[in-house]
Amino acid sequence: MIEASSWATPARAGRTAAASCAEGRFFNILDTAPAALRAYPRYRDKVPGGYEEMLAAGYPKGSEQTWEFHYQKLWDSLQRTMREEIDPDYDGAWEAGTPFCPPNTVKGCDTDYVYAKRPAAVHDAVARLSLTGKIKRPLITLQGTLDALLPISRSGDVYAKMVDDSGRGRMHRYYRVTGGTYADGLYQGLEQLVRPMSPCFATAFDALSAWTTRGTPPPPSRTVPAPAPGIDKVNGCTL
């Protein structure tokens, strides 16, 4: 199996997602997206502290040029859609909340959403959806270091540790792709900053096929460096 990144509030055996969140160790999109919806407009408007709030929420330094795209296209819509499925009572009778509502302006505004303060039933629902790291067959995970939808420090990095902690690390490879993002469309216009992930997925698929059909193990997990100048990063990727 190849996965792009991870739903990242992993509930370990015997521990609920609520406990994990309370300890400040694990996060999910319902933590990170509302934080971005609150902090990014402050950063964009040059309000002191806005940038630091974005970094504290896990959004990687260096991805700043992609934040406006994520704000307009992804953070708000994904937060409202997922929150409506997992925690529909938050906004009462509304269906998926109010788009782009400023903080403290509308009852049930997703910008104000604080997952840690939601009822136990919500945390239990997330726990049922959460990954455990207890994989049963070979798995290759790739995630871009500039992913500003599911910050890598809150998702891929956490999941790789869970797999290792479960004693299944020998069946897992984790490649952190320098300059990779969640959306390859960002490459156009930001060619000097980001790299497309699609070629790396293709390489990973071939590697997984060789691993599962011929017993040829993929390279060890690592952070894949940015291609050297002159290397075609649109049509190729070396893990």
C-alpha positions as CSV (number, residue, x, y, z in Angstrom):
1,M,0.0,0.0,0.0
2,I,1.2,3.5,-0.8
3,E,-0.3,6.5,1.1
4,A,0.3,10.2,0.6
5,S,0.1,11.2,4.2
6,S,-1.8,10.3,7.4
7,W,-4.9,11.2,9.3
8,A,-2.9,12.1,12.3
9,T,-4.7,11.8,15.6
10,P,-3.6,8.2,16.0
11,A,-5.2,6.4,18.9
12,R,-3.0,3.7,20.3
13,A,-4.3,0.6,21.8
14,G,-5.8,1.3,25.3
15,R,-5.6,5.1,24.7
16,T,-8.3,7.4,23.3
17,A,-7.7,10.1,20.9
18,A,-8.9,12.5,23.5
19,A,-6.1,11.5,25.9
20,S,-3.6,11.8,23.1
21,C,-4.7,15.3,22.3
22,A,-4.7,16.4,25.9
23,E,-1.1,15.3,26.2
24,G,-0.3,17.5,23.3
25,R,1.4,14.7,21.4
26,F,-1.0,13.8,18.5
27,F,-3.1,16.1,16.3
28,N,-5.6,15.8,13.5
29,I,-7.1,18.1,10.9
30,L,-9.7,19.3,13.4
31,D,-6.8,20.7,15.4
32,T,-4.7,22.2,12.7
33,A,-7.2,23.6,10.2
34,P,-9.1,25.8,12.7
35,A,-5.7,27.1,14.0
36,A,-4.8,28.1,10.4
37,L,-8.2,29.8,9.9
38,R,-7.6,31.9,12.9
39,A,-3.9,32.6,12.4
40,Y,-3.5,33.0,8.7
41,P,-5.6,36.2,8.3
42,R,-3.5,37.7,11.1
43,Y,-0.3,36.7,9.4
44,R,-1.6,38.0,6.0
45,D,-2.6,41.3,7.6
46,K,0.8,41.6,9.4
47,V,-0.7,41.3,12.8
48,P,2.0,40.6,15.4
49,G,2.0,37.0,16.5
50,G,0.1,35.6,13.5
51,Y,3.2,34.0,11.9
52,E,4.3,32.5,15.2
53,E,0.8,31.0,15.6
54,M,1.0,29.4,12.2
55,L,4.3,27.8,13.0
56,A,3.0,26.7,16.4
57,A,0.1,24.9,14.7
58,G,2.6,22.9,12.7
59,Y,2.6,24.7,9.4
60,P,6.1,24.3,8.0
61,K,8.5,27.2,7.7
62,G,9.2,27.7,4.1
63,S,5.6,27.0,3.0
64,E,4.4,30.5,3.5
65,Q,3.9,31.2,-0.3
66,T,1.3,28.3,-0.4
67,W,-0.8,29.5,2.6
68,E,-3.1,31.8,0.6
69,F,-4.0,28.9,-1.7
70,H,-4.7,26.6,1.2
71,Y,-6.8,29.3,2.9
72,Q,-8.9,30.0,-0.1
73,K,-9.2,26.4,-1.4
74,L,-8.7,23.8,1.4
75,W,-8.5,24.7,5.1
76,D,-12.0,26.1,5.4
77,S,-13.9,23.6,3.2
78,L,-12.1,20.6,4.5
79,Q,-12.6,21.7,8.1
80,R,-16.3,22.3,7.7
81,T,-16.9,19.1,5.7
82,M,-15.0,16.8,8.1
83,R,-16.3,18.5,11.2
84,E,-19.9,18.2,10.0
85,E,-19.4,14.4,9.6
86,I,-17.6,13.9,12.9
87,D,-19.2,16.6,15.1
88,P,-22.5,17.7,13.5
89,D,-23.9,19.2,16.7
90,Y,-21.2,21.9,16.8
91,D,-23.1,24.2,14.5
92,G,-26.6,23.0,15.4
93,A,-29.0,22.8,12.4
94,W,-26.5,24.3,10.0
95,E,-25.0,22.1,7.3
96,A,-21.2,22.3,7.4
97,G,-21.1,25.7,9.0
98,T,-20.5,29.2,7.7
99,P,-17.6,29.6,5.2
100,F,-14.8,31.9,6.2
101,C,-16.5,33.3,9.3
102,P,-14.2,35.6,11.3
103,P,-13.6,34.5,14.9
104,N,-16.4,35.2,17.4
105,T,-18.9,36.4,14.9
106,V,-21.2,33.4,14.2
107,K,-22.4,30.7,16.6
108,G,-20.9,27.4,15.5
109,C,-18.2,29.1,13.4
110,D,-15.5,26.6,12.5
111,T,-12.8,29.2,12.9
112,D,-13.6,29.1,16.6
113,Y,-13.5,25.3,16.7
114,V,-11.3,23.8,19.4
115,Y,-11.2,20.0,19.2
116,A,-9.7,19.6,22.6
117,K,-12.8,21.1,24.2
118,R,-15.3,19.0,22.3
119,P,-17.4,16.3,24.1
120,A,-16.0,12.8,24.7
121,A,-18.3,11.4,22.0
122,V,-16.5,13.5,19.4
123,H,-13.1,12.2,20.6
124,D,-14.5,8.7,20.5
125,A,-15.6,9.2,16.9
126,V,-12.1,10.4,15.9
127,A,-10.6,7.4,17.8
128,R,-12.6,5.0,15.7
129,L,-11.3,6.7,12.5
130,S,-7.7,6.9,13.7
131,L,-4.7,5.0,12.5
132,T,-2.9,2.7,14.9
133,G,0.4,2.0,13.1
134,K,-0.3,-1.8,13.4
135,I,0.2,-2.5,9.7
136,K,-0.1,-6.0,8.5
137,R,1.5,-5.8,5.0
138,P,4.2,-3.7,3.4
139,L,3.5,0.0,3.3
140,I,5.2,3.0,1.7
141,T,4.4,6.5,3.0
142,L,5.4,9.7,1.2
143,Q,4.7,13.2,2.4
144,G,6.1,16.5,1.3
145,T,8.0,18.6,3.8
146,L,6.1,21.7,2.7
147,D,2.6,20.1,3.0
148,A,0.4,22.9,4.4
149,L,-2.8,20.9,4.5
150,L,-1.7,18.1,6.8
151,P,1.5,19.4,8.3
152,I,4.2,16.8,8.2
153,S,5.2,17.2,11.9
154,R,1.6,16.5,12.8
155,S,0.9,13.6,10.4
156,G,3.6,11.6,8.5
157,D,6.2,12.0,11.2
158,V,3.8,10.9,13.9
159,Y,2.5,7.9,11.9
160,A,6.0,6.7,11.1
161,K,6.8,6.7,14.8
162,M,3.6,4.8,15.6
163,V,4.5,2.1,13.1
164,D,8.0,1.8,14.6
165,D,6.5,1.7,18.2
166,S,4.2,-1.1,17.1
167,G,7.2,-3.2,16.2
168,R,6.3,-3.2,12.5
169,G,8.9,-0.8,11.2
170,R,10.4,-3.6,9.0
171,M,7.3,-3.5,6.8
172,H,7.3,0.3,6.5
173,R,9.2,2.9,4.5
174,Y,8.7,6.6,5.0
175,Y,10.0,9.1,2.6
176,R,9.9,12.8,3.5
177,V,10.1,14.6,0.1
178,T,11.9,17.9,0.4
179,G,9.8,20.6,-1.2
180,G,6.8,18.4,-1.7
181,T,3.3,19.8,-1.1
182,Y,-0.2,18.4,-0.9
183,A,-1.2,19.8,-4.3
184,D,1.0,19.4,-7.3
185,G,-0.8,22.3,-9.0
186,L,1.2,24.6,-6.7
187,Y,4.3,23.8,-8.7
188,Q,3.3,26.1,-11.5
189,G,4.4,29.5,-10.4
190,L,6.5,28.2,-7.5
191,E,9.0,26.1,-9.5
192,Q,11.9,27.3,-7.3
193,L,10.2,26.4,-4.1
194,V,8.1,23.2,-4.5
195,R,8.4,20.0,-6.4
196,P,5.7,17.7,-7.8
197,M,4.9,14.6,-5.8
198,S,3.4,12.6,-8.6
199,P,6.8,11.3,-9.9
200,C,7.7,10.2,-6.4
201,F,4.4,8.3,-6.1
202,A,5.2,6.5,-9.4
203,T,8.6,5.6,-8.2
204,A,7.2,4.4,-4.9
205,F,4.6,2.2,-6.7
206,D,7.3,0.5,-8.6
207,A,9.3,0.0,-5.4
208,L,6.3,-1.4,-3.6
209,S,5.7,-3.8,-6.5
210,A,9.3,-5.0,-6.4
211,W,9.1,-5.4,-2.6
212,T,5.8,-7.4,-2.6
213,T,6.4,-9.6,-5.7
214,R,10.1,-10.1,-5.9
215,G,11.2,-9.5,-2.3
216,T,13.4,-6.6,-3.2
217,P,13.3,-4.1,-0.3
218,P,13.0,-0.4,-1.0
219,P,15.7,2.0,0.1
220,P,15.7,2.8,3.8
221,S,13.4,5.5,5.0
222,R,14.8,9.0,4.7
223,T,14.3,12.6,3.8
224,V,14.6,12.7,0.0
225,P,16.7,15.8,-0.8
226,A,15.7,18.4,-3.3
227,P,17.0,17.6,-6.8
228,A,20.2,19.1,-7.9
229,P,20.0,22.0,-10.4
230,G,19.4,20.7,-13.9
231,I,17.7,17.5,-12.7
232,D,14.2,17.0,-14.1
233,K,11.9,16.9,-11.1
234,V,8.7,16.9,-13.1
235,N,9.3,13.5,-14.7
236,G,11.4,11.7,-12.2
237,C,12.1,11.0,-8.5
238,T,14.7,9.0,-6.7
239,L,13.7,7.7,-3.3
